[in-house]
Amino acid sequence: MANMILRPALVVMGMTLFLPAHAADITEILQQALESDAVYQEAVSANLAVQEAEPLARAVLLPDVNLQANTSANDLHGSGAGTGGY
């Protein structure tokens, strides 16, 4: 009976000897737990989708504005080919 309790305790103690010593504070532990929680991640994604839906819905109601511009120039006093130098 004592062997059944002692053996897992020795295994855990042996495993901790080979792990690097790292003191994690409560914020790191909470962040890691939230990152690995699928339900929490689903809620975050749903919240982001709702936040993005509002500007998209508003954009449909706004007018569509387009602007185009062109420039051109004519050289009437040039000395290019075909002008005869006049």
Residue pairs with C-beta under 8 A, 6 or more apart in sequence:
34 40
35 41
79 85
